[in-house]
Amino acid sequence: MEKIVITSSHYRRPQYTAKSVAAIASQPEASSLHYIASIDRSDRQDEVIAAIEQYRSSFKEMTISVRDGNPSCNDNIKQALTHALNLNPDFVIMVEDDIILGHDALAYFIKQAEDYKDNKEVLTISAWRHFDGWLPECGRELRENEEKEVGIISFFTAWGWGTWSNRLEEILDKWTTGNDHEDGNQKSWDYVLSYLIRENRGEVHPMISRAINIGDEDGTHRGSVPLSHWIGN
């Protein structure tokens, strides 16, 4: 992949933002990436901006924008992805503010983006573990080199994901028109991407997760998902 852009969405959780951006910035691949952060307005937006700005030197370029209008998870993520697409990238990675990437997640994304770029049966790449991936409690031994294995699931997982620019154009064209909690077919963006856009195309998942969710507080969709074993630990 020649040009990869990483995007993130933020609201009023600087304590999460600092951890999420730190995990990205600590990886050597970050120095070659353009990082875009889209922030919904809140009484804590200056704290969020400061939490991101401290890592500016870790990236090739950094763009921070504060979104106009009422806070909206759907619209904020769309704005971040639209900004990324305007840079004409080959591949775009999306990480929300409560997602912590593992120490080799960027290398994982870069490799899978190259390996599956011509596979039209794959729509997205996920950092979250495959359903059959190993955990200490899964009832089997860890396979040799399982951390290098991936599998394809016909689904979408929002906890750290990426896609190619041509597929992102399609996704944005069909983006939700509903509010974050609206019932029906045009509701949360991840529902729309899971069921209305995918058309049976798969998603690549690692057998050992490259992400965890820490979002217990203040989010639109709350609930952390720690893992008993995690490659980034």
N, C-alpha and C positions, 0 to 999 in steps of 0.2 A: 504494500500500500504506500503510495507516494505522499498523500496528504490526508492526515487524520485530524479531526477536530473533536474535542471533548467538551460537552456542555453539561450544565447543572442548573437546577431550579432551587430557589430558596424563598423562605418567607420570614418567620419571626423566631427562628431557632438558631441563634449564633453559636450556641454550645454544640449543636450537631454539625453546623456548617464547618466549624473549625476542625473537627475530627475528620469529616468527609474530605475536605480539600487537602488536609495534611496527608491523608492516605494516598491520594493521587499524586501530590507534589513530591512525595518521597521516592517515587519510582524513576529510574533513569530515563525512561522513554518520555517523561513529561517535558523535558527540555526541548524536545522537537515538536511539541504540540501547541496549537492555539487553543486556549481555554476560554470558554464563554460562560458567564454566570448571569442568569436572569433572576431578578429579585422582585417579589411582590411587595408593594408598599405596606409598611406597618410602623408601629411606634418603636421598633427595634431595628429598622433597616440600616441605620448607621453602624450598629454593632455587627450586623451581618456583613456589610461591606468591609469593615475593618478586619473581620475574621478571614475574608478572602484575600484582601490586599496584601496581607503579610506573606503570602506565598507567590507574589507576582514574579519574582526573580527565578522561580523554579520552572517557569514555562517559557516557551519561545515568544508567545504573545498572550496577553490577557485582556478580555473585554468584559466589563461589568455594566449591566443596564438595569435600571429600576423601571418596572412595568407600570404604565398608566392604567387607570381604571380600578375597579374593585378587585380585591384579592381573589384569585381563581387558580387552582392547581392545573386545570385543563388548559387555560389560556397562557399561564406562565411557562409551562413545558413547551407548548406550541411556539411561543416566542423564542425560547432558547434554541429549539430545533430549526426554526426559520432563520435566525441569525447565522447558525452554523451552515445551513444550506446555501446561504448567500455568498459564502466564501468558496464555493465550488470544490468541496472536499471529495475525496474518494469514499470516505467512511466517516460516520459520526457516532460517537459514544454519548449516551445519556445517563447521568447519575444524579438522583435526587439527594437532597441535603441530609437525609437520614440513612444513606447507604454508605457503608465502609467497604472499600475495595481491598482485596488481598494484595500482598506485596508484589506479585507478578501478574496482576490483572491486566495491565496495559499490554504487556508482552503477549498474554493470552489473546486479547482482542486483536492485536495486530496480526498474529499468526492465523487465527480463524478467519479474519476478514480476507486475507489473501487466499487461504485454502478454499473458501466457499464463495468467492466473488462471482464465479460463473455458474453456480448451482442455482437455477431459478426455482428450485423446490424449497429453498431456504429464504425466509424473509428477514430474520433477525438473529443476532448472536446474544446470548445471555451470559451473565457472570454467575448466576445462581445455579446451584447443583442440579444435576439430572436426578430424576426420581429414583433411579437405580444406583446412584452414586453411593460411595462408602461413608458411613459414620460409625463410630465405635459401637453403637447400639443396633446396627443393621443386621447382625447375625452372621456375618461372614468376615473373612480376613481381607485386609487391604491387598489388592493385587499389586504386583511389581509394576512400577511406573504408571499406576492408575491416575496420578496427578496430571499425566499428559493425555489421558483419554477424554474423548467427548462423545456425546450421543445427540440424536435429533428427536425432539418432541414436537408434536403438532399442537402447539400452544404458545402463549406469550407470558413472560414473567417480567414485571416492571423493575425488579431490583438490580439495576445495572444492566444495560443492554446497548446494542449498537446495530446499525444497518448501513447499507450503501446508499449513495446519494440518489440513484435512480429509484430505489425502493422507498427512500424517505420522501421523495416527491409525491409518490402515490399515497403514502401514509398521511401526509399533511393535507393533500387534496380531499381526503375522506375523513379528516379529523372531526371529533365530536362537535356538535353545535349546542349541546346541553350543558347544564350546570353540573358541578362535581357530584352531587347526590341525586340527580334527577332520575326518575324511573323511566323505563322504556328503552328504546334502541339507541338513543343519542344521549348517553349519560357519561360516566367517567371515561377518560381517554383510554385507559388500559382495557376497559371492557370493549370499547369499539375496536381497538387494535387486536384484541383476542378473538373476537367473534364476527366482526363485520368487515374487516379488511383482510384477514389472514388467508381465507379461501384454501384451507388445508395445507398451506405452506408451513414448513417446519421452522423450528428454532434450535440452534446449536447450544448445548449445555455442557459444562465441564462435569466430570464425575466427582471431582473435589471442588467445592464451591469457592469462587473468587469473590464472594460478597456476603455480608450480613446486613440485617436491618436493625437499626437501633431506635426507631421512631416511636417511642412510647408517649411523647408529650407534644401537645400544641399543633399537631398536624391535621390535615383534612381527613386522612385515612391513617389511623394510629394503630400501633401494635408492633413491638419489636419481635424479631425472630433470630435469636442467637443460635449458634450451632455448637454442639458438644465438642466438635473438632473442626478447626478451620485453618486452612493453609496460610492465612495471613497472621496467625497468632504467634 
